[in-house]
């Protein structure tokens, strides 16, 4: 007899979503988390009276009928987690202009059309394509056979048409003005890719998850989301083992039947779900000998996303200098130059940076009369061999100097300073190279080309940002829902 119906490795948001939905159907769910807290990157920490969210600052699809809103409604959590809408969502700073981005698509189209009146038709067409692709992707069932071309192209014409194209290709199709192309492609940086590399499908997910249901922050700390979901799972009879790490997925007759923990304790289950790094899942917990050559070759050829260097600051005084809490600062209009240097393990002197002020939205993040800042660069994991104190000080000084243009006397106002590097993210999540979003959302790794939920190992299923639809909170919630749907379908058919 199995110890559980479902064993889930990793208590990130996708795993929690999946586990809650399966437990709600009466299945016995066991979740195993190597850290002492659930949530993955959706966690928070405190220092000297200041509160900081590790990496998730704003979330899409939290407003009524959005995907995150719907899962909270399903779990009766809407009255326990409150969202603060952000409108405008963010401000972009260029050497010659500032551009506000609305969280409402119609407002965004009007804003850009007023700046570039001759390009209105192109602006409307670009967003129309992204909206249709997002709609098609949202309708795909978990059981779809990706590799039935005739069925796929007839049911999902836009996904089929653009599945191998970059967002840069789409912009070239409809937009002539280079400055407008830059503004329309700004959000590709949230996938850590330039428009010339990010897939149209990946960009559709990034843009439309915000435009369809707004941009929000969680009132209080972002970790409230996974903590409340974990409480629901346990109330429904699920179990969460924290501070326990899986050493091996037990395989018998080409089927996953359970897991072995680092303390050699074995636990069996009817279905095993991995919500952790794909390399760790297949190469460390299973081993190459169990994997077909074609799958192994694909896995080893896939490219993780870039990572971040993040500087969290607690500062004295107010932040009236900043109009909005979410800002991104650019020093030129050429995105590609930055990424070319990142691919060579360098950071450009003109690298853009994020300037976030979470306490402007959540005053509880700082003591009275003080505020929090979050400054960050996109970085490659191999920028530094050890990510020791020298590189942390160098990047921190650069970020503080850049941010001081907006916040006078910033360095003298710093009361608390904490750094997060790709090594930190790798250690916390086990994501290879500290990847922020699982696989990079390039065309060959997006949509139908991402790792499927089903795996070559029977009874082993994936969820989270290493499978479809991809990264971000709304994306991994969707992944958790689809994985739960696939498991329930198999159980109903008596396949487990």
PLY file of the C-alpha trace (Angstrom):
ply
format ascii 1.0
element vertex 496
property float x
property float y
property float z
element edge 495
property int vertex1
property int vertex2
end_header
0.00 0.00 0.00
1.34 3.47 -0.93
2.20 6.07 1.71
0.33 8.67 -0.39
-1.69 8.99 -3.56
0.46 11.93 -4.67
4.05 12.81 -3.73
5.07 16.33 -4.78
8.75 17.27 -4.73
9.09 21.00 -4.01
6.59 23.32 -2.32
6.73 26.22 -4.76
3.54 27.92 -5.94
2.97 25.43 -8.78
3.35 22.47 -6.43
1.05 24.06 -3.86
-1.57 24.83 -6.53
-1.43 21.29 -7.85
-1.43 19.74 -4.38
-4.40 21.77 -3.15
-6.50 20.90 -6.20
-5.71 17.19 -5.86
-6.32 17.17 -2.09
-9.66 18.89 -2.69
-10.63 15.87 -4.79
-9.97 13.62 -1.82
-6.51 12.38 -2.74
-3.83 11.91 -0.09
-1.08 14.42 -0.91
2.44 14.40 0.53
4.65 17.41 -0.28
8.39 17.40 0.40
10.28 20.70 0.67
14.03 20.98 1.32
13.71 24.48 2.85
12.08 25.31 6.14
9.46 27.44 4.37
7.16 26.85 1.40
6.91 29.18 -1.59
10.17 28.89 -3.54
11.05 32.37 -4.81
7.68 33.64 -3.58
9.03 34.17 -0.07
9.99 37.08 2.17
12.60 37.89 4.79
13.11 40.48 7.52
16.13 42.39 8.79
16.31 45.05 11.50
12.64 45.93 11.23
12.55 45.99 7.42
10.65 43.43 5.34
11.70 42.37 1.85
10.08 40.09 -0.74
12.76 37.83 -2.17
12.02 38.19 -5.89
8.29 38.55 -6.56
7.30 42.23 -6.42
4.15 42.36 -8.55
1.77 39.73 -9.90
-0.57 39.52 -12.87
-4.04 37.94 -13.00
-4.91 38.77 -9.38
-7.96 40.87 -10.11
-11.45 39.47 -10.56
-11.59 36.39 -12.85
-7.81 36.32 -13.33
-6.04 33.00 -12.91
-4.56 33.77 -9.47
-7.89 35.23 -8.33
-9.67 32.06 -9.51
-7.40 29.65 -7.63
-7.80 31.69 -4.44
-11.58 31.62 -4.91
-11.40 27.84 -5.40
-9.48 27.54 -2.13
-11.70 30.02 -0.20
-8.78 32.39 0.31
-10.10 35.57 -1.28
-10.93 37.11 2.09
-7.51 36.24 3.52
-5.23 37.63 0.80
-5.75 41.20 -0.36
-4.33 42.72 -3.53
-3.25 46.30 -4.16
-3.82 47.22 -7.82
-0.97 49.09 -9.51
-2.13 51.67 -12.06
-0.04 52.81 -13.81
1.86 49.55 -13.45
5.37 50.96 -13.90
7.47 53.79 -15.27
10.30 53.49 -17.76
13.05 56.10 -17.75
15.00 56.85 -20.96
17.62 59.56 -21.48
15.13 61.66 -23.42
11.73 60.66 -22.03
9.71 58.86 -19.39
6.98 56.41 -20.36
4.30 55.11 -18.03
2.85 51.69 -18.73
-0.77 51.15 -17.90
-2.10 47.84 -16.63
-5.10 48.39 -18.93
-4.62 47.43 -22.56
-6.93 50.09 -24.01
-5.13 52.82 -22.06
-1.74 51.50 -23.15
-2.76 51.49 -26.82
-4.05 55.06 -26.56
-0.89 56.25 -24.79
1.42 54.77 -27.43
-0.81 55.89 -30.30
-0.70 59.47 -29.02
3.12 59.30 -29.00
3.30 57.60 -32.42
0.05 58.50 -34.26
1.20 57.05 -37.58
1.73 53.66 -35.97
-1.71 53.15 -34.38
-2.71 50.29 -36.70
0.56 48.47 -36.04
0.24 48.92 -32.27
-3.29 47.54 -32.34
-2.24 44.57 -34.49
0.72 43.64 -32.26
-1.45 43.57 -29.16
-4.25 41.77 -31.01
-1.85 38.96 -31.95
-0.53 38.68 -28.39
-4.06 38.63 -26.99
-5.22 35.91 -29.40
-2.15 33.76 -28.75
-2.64 34.08 -24.99
-6.31 33.12 -25.41
-5.45 30.07 -27.50
-2.77 28.94 -25.08
-5.15 29.30 -22.13
-7.61 26.95 -23.84
-5.17 24.09 -24.42
-6.15 21.00 -22.38
-3.52 19.09 -20.40
-4.14 16.02 -22.57
-3.36 17.66 -25.94
-0.97 15.75 -28.17
1.43 18.53 -29.13
2.79 16.64 -32.08
-0.39 16.14 -34.07
0.23 19.01 -36.56
-3.13 18.94 -38.33
-5.14 18.97 -35.12
-2.95 21.61 -33.51
-2.93 24.07 -36.42
-6.68 23.89 -36.95
-7.55 24.41 -33.27
-4.82 26.92 -32.47
-4.05 28.87 -35.67
-2.13 31.78 -34.10
-0.04 29.54 -31.87
0.76 27.45 -34.90
1.65 30.44 -37.07
3.95 32.12 -34.54
5.34 29.13 -32.64
8.80 29.46 -34.22
8.94 33.26 -34.36
10.48 35.82 -32.05
8.75 38.91 -30.76
11.23 40.91 -32.83
9.81 39.21 -35.95
6.30 40.30 -34.95
7.40 43.89 -34.37
9.18 43.99 -37.72
5.95 42.83 -39.34
3.88 45.72 -37.98
6.07 48.52 -36.58
8.45 50.86 -38.42
9.61 53.37 -35.79
12.70 52.09 -33.86
11.79 54.00 -30.68
8.31 52.50 -30.67
9.81 49.03 -31.12
11.93 49.66 -28.04
8.94 50.76 -25.96
6.78 47.86 -27.16
9.51 45.38 -26.29
10.46 46.71 -22.84
8.59 43.95 -21.05
10.70 41.28 -22.76
13.32 42.18 -20.15
11.07 40.58 -17.52
11.86 37.29 -19.25
15.55 38.33 -19.30
15.62 38.27 -23.09
15.76 40.85 -25.92
12.90 41.00 -28.45
15.21 39.38 -31.01
15.30 36.22 -28.87
12.08 35.93 -26.87
9.34 33.91 -28.53
6.05 35.54 -29.50
4.31 32.89 -27.36
6.44 33.74 -24.33
5.86 37.47 -24.80
2.11 36.91 -25.08
2.10 35.28 -21.66
4.12 38.09 -20.10
2.05 40.94 -21.53
-1.46 39.54 -21.43
-1.31 38.10 -17.93
-0.95 41.75 -16.85
-3.23 43.46 -19.35
-6.13 40.99 -19.04
-6.46 41.13 -15.27
-4.26 43.98 -14.10
-1.06 44.21 -12.06
-1.15 43.92 -8.30
0.96 43.63 -5.18
-0.06 41.47 -2.25
-0.92 43.55 0.80
1.71 42.79 3.39
4.33 40.21 2.44
4.24 38.19 -0.78
4.88 34.98 1.16
1.31 35.20 2.46
0.22 33.58 -0.83
2.13 30.28 -0.48
1.76 30.20 3.32
-2.04 30.37 3.08
-2.08 27.78 0.29
0.03 25.48 2.48
-2.45 25.89 5.34
-5.33 24.96 3.01
-3.48 21.87 1.83
-2.98 20.69 5.39
-6.60 21.42 6.36
-7.66 19.14 3.49
-5.55 16.31 4.86
-2.34 16.96 2.92
1.06 16.74 4.60
4.08 19.02 4.06
7.50 17.75 5.14
9.74 20.83 5.49
13.50 20.71 5.81
13.53 17.32 4.05
15.33 16.78 0.76
14.70 14.06 -1.81
17.83 12.06 -2.67
16.32 9.74 -5.29
13.15 8.99 -7.21
12.57 5.25 -6.86
12.11 3.53 -10.23
10.78 0.00 -10.65
10.05 -1.50 -14.06
10.41 1.96 -15.67
7.81 3.44 -13.29
8.25 6.02 -10.54
6.90 4.46 -7.36
8.26 6.72 -4.65
11.17 8.73 -3.28
14.13 8.26 -0.96
14.99 11.17 1.34
18.50 12.27 2.32
18.04 10.41 5.64
17.32 7.21 3.60
13.65 7.20 4.55
11.55 5.81 1.68
8.04 6.89 0.78
5.84 5.47 -1.96
3.05 7.06 -4.00
0.69 6.31 -6.86
1.98 9.38 -8.73
5.14 11.46 -8.32
5.15 15.16 -9.30
8.34 17.19 -9.60
8.10 20.93 -9.01
11.87 21.41 -8.91
14.71 22.02 -11.35
14.46 19.74 -14.40
18.17 18.88 -14.42
18.03 17.87 -10.76
14.90 15.81 -11.37
16.21 13.78 -14.27
20.00 13.74 -13.89
20.38 13.67 -10.09
17.23 12.05 -8.75
16.76 9.52 -11.58
19.95 9.16 -13.63
20.74 9.02 -17.31
20.38 5.25 -17.52
16.59 5.45 -17.19
16.14 8.14 -19.85
15.69 7.67 -23.62
18.52 9.14 -25.69
16.29 11.59 -27.56
14.85 13.00 -24.33
18.28 13.18 -22.70
19.73 15.02 -25.68
16.86 17.53 -25.63
17.23 18.10 -21.90
20.98 18.70 -22.07
20.53 21.08 -24.99
17.99 23.31 -23.27
19.03 26.72 -21.98
18.07 28.10 -18.55
17.05 31.73 -18.20
19.44 34.38 -16.93
19.44 35.35 -13.27
19.54 38.49 -11.11
21.78 40.36 -8.75
19.45 42.07 -6.28
20.32 44.66 -3.68
17.73 45.16 -0.93
18.03 48.41 0.98
16.33 49.77 4.05
16.72 53.56 4.03
16.00 56.53 6.26
13.46 59.09 5.12
10.80 59.25 2.42
10.75 58.49 -1.29
8.78 61.42 -2.68
11.33 61.58 -5.53
9.74 58.48 -7.10
6.32 58.82 -8.70
5.68 55.06 -8.85
6.95 52.06 -6.92
8.04 50.08 -10.02
10.67 51.70 -12.25
13.12 50.53 -14.90
15.95 52.80 -16.05
17.50 52.61 -19.54
20.59 54.42 -20.78
20.09 53.75 -24.50
17.53 52.23 -26.87
19.55 49.20 -27.91
18.47 46.16 -25.92
20.55 43.73 -27.95
23.89 45.24 -26.90
23.17 44.49 -23.25
22.32 40.85 -23.96
25.33 40.37 -26.21
27.54 41.38 -23.29
25.58 39.19 -20.86
26.15 36.23 -23.19
29.87 36.95 -22.83
29.57 37.04 -19.01
29.90 40.81 -18.83
27.65 43.68 -17.73
27.54 46.77 -19.91
28.37 50.17 -18.41
24.99 51.19 -19.83
23.09 48.20 -18.48
19.52 49.09 -17.47
18.46 48.40 -13.90
15.31 47.97 -11.89
14.48 50.55 -9.23
11.65 49.30 -7.05
10.28 50.94 -3.92
7.98 48.30 -2.36
7.24 50.36 0.75
5.52 53.03 -1.38
2.81 50.41 -1.92
3.24 48.44 1.29
4.18 50.85 4.12
4.33 47.88 6.51
7.62 46.86 4.86
9.51 49.57 6.76
9.43 51.22 10.19
7.81 54.64 10.37
9.89 57.31 8.67
11.84 54.74 6.66
11.45 52.93 3.31
12.63 49.92 1.32
14.31 49.79 -2.07
15.06 46.88 -4.36
17.76 47.53 -7.00
18.71 44.85 -9.49
20.66 43.94 -12.60
20.10 41.08 -14.99
23.22 38.91 -14.68
24.65 35.64 -16.03
25.53 32.98 -13.48
29.09 32.79 -14.78
29.81 36.51 -14.38
31.69 35.50 -11.22
33.27 32.14 -10.33
32.30 32.40 -6.65
29.95 35.40 -6.26
32.01 36.46 -3.25
32.20 39.77 -1.46
34.28 41.52 -4.14
31.73 41.17 -6.96
28.83 41.89 -4.58
30.44 45.14 -3.47
31.22 46.15 -7.05
27.66 45.63 -8.29
26.16 47.19 -5.17
28.25 50.35 -5.60
27.20 50.61 -9.25
23.53 50.23 -8.43
23.64 52.72 -5.57
25.42 55.25 -7.79
22.82 54.79 -10.54
19.88 55.04 -8.14
21.35 58.15 -6.48
20.46 60.11 -9.62
16.83 59.58 -8.62
17.24 59.50 -4.84
19.69 62.17 -3.62
22.15 61.24 -0.86
21.06 57.61 -1.10
24.33 56.13 0.16
24.21 58.17 3.38
20.59 57.11 4.00
21.19 53.35 3.91
20.33 51.63 7.20
20.14 48.01 5.95
21.75 46.32 2.97
21.33 42.70 1.79
22.45 41.15 -1.51
21.04 38.22 -3.47
23.14 36.64 -6.23
22.51 33.83 -8.74
24.30 31.57 -6.24
21.74 32.57 -3.59
18.87 31.74 -5.94
20.52 28.45 -6.93
21.04 27.48 -3.29
17.45 28.37 -2.32
15.68 26.83 -5.33
18.23 24.38 -6.82
17.51 26.05 -10.17
20.50 25.41 -12.40
22.65 28.56 -12.71
20.17 30.43 -10.51
17.71 30.57 -13.41
14.95 33.02 -12.52
12.27 31.63 -14.85
13.18 28.02 -15.61
13.97 27.64 -19.29
14.66 30.79 -21.30
11.54 31.69 -23.30
13.18 31.40 -26.73
11.05 29.90 -29.54
12.61 26.43 -29.27
11.72 26.31 -25.54
8.31 28.02 -25.45
4.77 26.82 -25.92
4.69 23.39 -27.54
8.48 23.12 -27.32
8.77 23.40 -23.54
9.25 20.15 -21.62
5.86 18.40 -21.52
4.20 17.59 -18.22
4.31 13.88 -18.99
7.79 12.38 -18.86
9.55 9.26 -20.18
9.17 7.79 -16.67
5.67 6.44 -16.12
3.89 7.97 -13.09
6.33 10.92 -13.02
4.81 14.28 -13.99
6.24 17.81 -14.06
4.79 21.07 -12.86
6.21 24.59 -12.49
8.28 26.83 -14.74
10.30 24.01 -16.31
7.16 22.88 -18.13
4.42 24.87 -19.88
3.31 27.60 -19.87
6.46 29.02 -18.22
7.61 31.38 -15.47
5.93 34.02 -13.35
3.33 33.46 -10.64
0.33 33.35 -12.99
2.28 30.99 -15.27
3.16 28.50 -12.54
-0.38 28.61 -11.13
-1.56 27.64 -14.62
1.02 24.86 -14.70
-0.16 23.54 -11.34
-3.77 23.52 -12.54
-2.90 21.67 -15.75
-0.81 19.07 -13.93
-3.62 18.43 -11.45
-6.03 18.05 -14.35
-3.70 15.53 -16.06
-3.27 13.47 -12.86
-7.02 13.38 -12.18
-7.69 12.30 -15.76
-5.24 9.41 -15.42
-6.69 8.31 -12.10
-10.23 8.41 -13.49
-9.12 6.18 -16.36
-7.57 3.74 -13.89
-4.07 4.33 -15.20
-2.59 4.49 -11.68
0 1
1 2
2 3
3 4
4 5
5 6
6 7
7 8
8 9
9 10
10 11
11 12
12 13
13 14
14 15
15 16
16 17
17 18
18 19
19 20
20 21
21 22
22 23
23 24
24 25
25 26
26 27
27 28
28 29
29 30
30 31
31 32
32 33
33 34
34 35
35 36
36 37
37 38
38 39
39 40
40 41
41 42
42 43
43 44
44 45
45 46
46 47
47 48
48 49
49 50
50 51
51 52
52 53
53 54
54 55
55 56
56 57
57 58
58 59
59 60
60 61
61 62
62 63
63 64
64 65
65 66
66 67
67 68
68 69
69 70
70 71
71 72
72 73
73 74
74 75
75 76
76 77
77 78
78 79
79 80
80 81
81 82
82 83
83 84
84 85
85 86
86 87
87 88
88 89
89 90
90 91
91 92
92 93
93 94
94 95
95 96
96 97
97 98
98 99
99 100
100 101
101 102
102 103
103 104
104 105
105 106
106 107
107 108
108 109
109 110
110 111
111 112
112 113
113 114
114 115
115 116
116 117
117 118
118 119
119 120
120 121
121 122
122 123
123 124
124 125
125 126
126 127
127 128
128 129
129 130
130 131
131 132
132 133
133 134
134 135
135 136
136 137
137 138
138 139
139 140
140 141
141 142
142 143
143 144
144 145
145 146
146 147
147 148
148 149
149 150
150 151
151 152
152 153
153 154
154 155
155 156
156 157
157 158
158 159
159 160
160 161
161 162
162 163
163 164
164 165
165 166
166 167
167 168
168 169
169 170
170 171
171 172
172 173
173 174
174 175
175 176
176 177
177 178
178 179
179 180
180 181
181 182
182 183
183 184
184 185
185 186
186 187
187 188
188 189
189 190
190 191
191 192
192 193
193 194
194 195
195 196
196 197
197 198
198 199
199 200
200 201
201 202
202 203
203 204
204 205
205 206
206 207
207 208
208 209
209 210
210 211
211 212
212 213
213 214
214 215
215 216
216 217
217 218
218 219
219 220
220 221
221 222
222 223
223 224
224 225
225 226
226 227
227 228
228 229
229 230
230 231
231 232
232 233
233 234
234 235
235 236
236 237
237 238
238 239
239 240
240 241
241 242
242 243
243 244
244 245
245 246
246 247
247 248
248 249
249 250
250 251
251 252
252 253
253 254
254 255
255 256
256 257
257 258
258 259
259 260
260 261
261 262
262 263
263 264
264 265
265 266
266 267
267 268
268 269
269 270
270 271
271 272
272 273
273 274
274 275
275 276
276 277
277 278
278 279
279 280
280 281
281 282
282 283
283 284
284 285
285 286
286 287
287 288
288 289
289 290
290 291
291 292
292 293
293 294
294 295
295 296
296 297
297 298
298 299
299 300
300 301
301 302
302 303
303 304
304 305
305 306
306 307
307 308
308 309
309 310
310 311
311 312
312 313
313 314
314 315
315 316
316 317
317 318
318 319
319 320
320 321
321 322
322 323
323 324
324 325
325 326
326 327
327 328
328 329
329 330
330 331
331 332
332 333
333 334
334 335
335 336
336 337
337 338
338 339
339 340
340 341
341 342
342 343
343 344
344 345
345 346
346 347
347 348
348 349
349 350
350 351
351 352
352 353
353 354
354 355
355 356
356 357
357 358
358 359
359 360
360 361
361 362
362 363
363 364
364 365
365 366
366 367
367 368
368 369
369 370
370 371
371 372
372 373
373 374
374 375
375 376
376 377
377 378
378 379
379 380
380 381
381 382
382 383
383 384
384 385
385 386
386 387
387 388
388 389
389 390
390 391
391 392
392 393
393 394
394 395
395 396
396 397
397 398
398 399
399 400
400 401
401 402
402 403
403 404
404 405
405 406
406 407
407 408
408 409
409 410
410 411
411 412
412 413
413 414
414 415
415 416
416 417
417 418
418 419
419 420
420 421
421 422
422 423
423 424
424 425
425 426
426 427
427 428
428 429
429 430
430 431
431 432
432 433
433 434
434 435
435 436
436 437
437 438
438 439
439 440
440 441
441 442
442 443
443 444
444 445
445 446
446 447
447 448
448 449
449 450
450 451
451 452
452 453
453 454
454 455
455 456
456 457
457 458
458 459
459 460
460 461
461 462
462 463
463 464
464 465
465 466
466 467
467 468
468 469
469 470
470 471
471 472
472 473
473 474
474 475
475 476
476 477
477 478
478 479
479 480
480 481
481 482
482 483
483 484
484 485
485 486
486 487
487 488
488 489
489 490
490 491
491 492
492 493
493 494
494 495
